[in-house]
Amino acid sequence: MVEYDNRFCSVKGDILISPDTVEHLIGLYPVFNELSAEDRAQLIRKIRIRKFEKGSVLKSRKTALEEVCVVMEGYLRITTSEKNSQLLLSYIPKDDCCLLTAPRLCQSQALKYEISCPVDTVLLTIDDDAFLQLEEAYPQIRNAVDNRLARQLEELIFFLDVKVRSSQLDQLYYYLKYLARVFKTDELRITHELIGQDMLIRREIVSRLLTELRSLGRIDMSRNRIIVKDFS
């Protein structure tokens, strides 16, 4: 859990915490440990800790959030529209950085996507201009950003490719393996309803496909619980 300074309170979604606590949060991410003391102090002044309630939308298909977001608690869901439904593209888990919120770092604007909070979520946000200044001064940060952004875009493209080219059974198995990798656990606590929303298929079809995957030995399951075998 993120430890918040009890002397401060939440104001319009921004959680005001002490500089020492922000310093500690930055220290959790190796890329920021490369900063000089002066640049680190400047970065702290540009950081906000923001709390978003379940269902909040950070970025809609028509708007942009010009901040780099690091997930401290909860997770983010990235979707795009398909026939008036929300097609899942990827999840951004706790301790990961969502670069798709920073338009000037992302060249994928042809893909209209939305970023939302499926659960109550706490983000560390860095103003895009401030982050770009750090990139210019520290090539290692730029390299880390390029590598992570490339992986996120690969996930988006691969997810779309799987959706187009694969059978529903293979799509579902890939989806479950993907969740297991993202959240670093083979045991997923997830409802058939949520799977259906992510995969754009009816709940009864989800149940049938899960039963088939279990018969093939690819998963085990019980109520709201799925164990994914060999998710590497």
N, C-alpha and C positions, 0 to 999 in steps of 0.2 A: 504493500500500500504506500501511496505517496503521503508523506507526513506534512500536514499543513500547519502553519504557524497560527495558533489559536488567538493571537492578538489582532489578527486581521479577519476580514469578512469578505463574502462574495458580493460583487457589485456588477449587476447587469451581465452576469456570466463570467466575469473576470475574477479570478481568485488572487487576491493580493497576498503575497507571502514574502518572507524576509529574503534579502540578498544571499544569505548563507544557504538557505534552502534551495534557491535557484542554482547557486554554485554547485551544490550537491547533485542536483538533477542533471546539469550539464556534464558533470564528471562521470555519469553513468554511460556516456557515449564516447567511445575511444577517439572518434574523429575530432571532438572538441578539445581533447587533451593536448592537441598539437598547438593550441593558441598560446600566444604570449600572455602574460598577466594583464597587460594593458588592453589587448584586444578582447580578452575574456571579460574584463570589467565592462567594456563598451557593449559587448554582446548581451550581457545581463540586463543592461538598461533598455535593450530592444525586445526583451522577451516578455511574453504574457503567458500566464497559466489560465486556461479557459475551461469552464465546465459546460458541457452541452447535455441537455436532457435527452432521454430516449425519444427517437423520432425526429430530432433536429436535423436540418439540412445545411451542411457547410457550403456546398457548391451545387447550384442547380445547373441545368443544361444551358441556361441563358446568362448565367452570372459566373464570376470568377472570384476566388478568395486568394488574394496575393500574399500568401504567407506559406512558409514551410511549417508543416505540422508534425510533431512527434507525439505518438500516442503514449500517454502515461498510465491511463486506466481505461478499460473498455476496448472497443475496436471500431473501425470504420468500414463501411460497405460502399463499394463503387459499382454503379449500375449504368446501363444505357437503355434507351427505349426501344421496344420492339412490339409493334402492333398494339400500342397503348398500354403495354406492360413493361415492367422494369426487369431487364435482363441482367443478371449478375455478371460482373466482370472480375472483381477480386475483392478480397478483404485485406485490410491493413491492421495487423494485430498489435497488442501492447508491445512497447519498446521498439516499434518500427517507425520509420520516417515516411510520411506521405508527401512525395514531391509533386504529385499531380495537382496539388492545391496551389502551386506556384507557376502561373502561366509562362513567365519568361524563362523558366527552367524546362518547360515541357513543350515539345514541338508537335504534340498530338491533338491540336485544337480541332482538327477535322472530325475527331471522334467526340461527339457530344455526350458527356458523362455527368453523373450526379454523385456527390459524396454525402453520405448520411450516417447517422449514429443509431445503430439498432438497439443499443443499450446506453445508459448513462455513461458518458465518456469525458475524460479529462485530457486536454491537449496542451503541450508546450508549443507555443507558436512564435515564429521568428519572422519579422517583417522581411519581405522579399528583397528590398533594396539593401538592407543590412546583410542579408545572407550572400548576396552577389558580391558585396564588398569583401567579405571574408574569402569567397572563392578566388577573387583576383589576387589576394595577398597570400593565400595558402593553396598551392597546387594539389596537395594531398586531399584537401576538402573537395576540390573540384573533381578529382578522380573518384572519390567515394560517392559523390553525388551522381556522376555519370554512370558508374557501375550499378548503383541502386535504381536509378531511373530506367536504365536499360532493362533490368530484371522486371520492373513493374510493367513496362510496356510489353515485354515478351509474355508476361502472364496474361495481359489483356488480349493480345493477339491470339495466343494459343487457346484461351478459353473460347473465343469466338470461333476459331477453327474447329475445335472439338464439337461445339454446338452445331455447326453446319454439316460436318462430315461424318459424325459418328451416330450409332444407334442410341436410342434412349437409355438402354442398359449400360453401354459404355460411357455415355455422358454422365450418368449418375455415379458410376464407380470412380471416374476421374474426379468428379466434384467432391466425393467423400475423401478420396486420397489427398486432394488439394487442401481441404479443410484440416485434415490431420497434419499435413506438413506445416501449414500456416500457424496453427495453434499448438504445434509440437506435442501432440498427444494422439494415441490411437483410439482413445475413447471419446466419442463425440456425444454430447448431451444436446440433442436437437429433435425437434418435432417433425412429423411428416408434413405438417402444414407449412413450416418454414422451408423445408426442402422443396416443396412444390412451388413456393413463391420464388425461390432462387432459380429453379430450373424451368419455370413456366410450364409445369405439367400438373394435372389434377391430383388431388390427394390420394384417391383410390389407385391411380396408376403408380404413384410413389410406393404405396404399400405393396403392390404386385411386384414391382421391380426389386424392392428390397428383399422380398421373400425369395425371388429368383437368385439374387446375389448371395443370399445366405445358403441356398441349396448348392450353389457353385463353390462354396467354401471361401468366398472373398470377404465376408463380413459375419459377425455375430451380432445379435440385437435383442433388446428387451424394450420395455416401455420408455420412450424418449431417450434411448441410449443405443448407440451403434459403435461397435468395435471394428475398426478397419484393419484388415490383415495386409501386411506387406505394403505400407504406404510410402516407402522411400522412393 
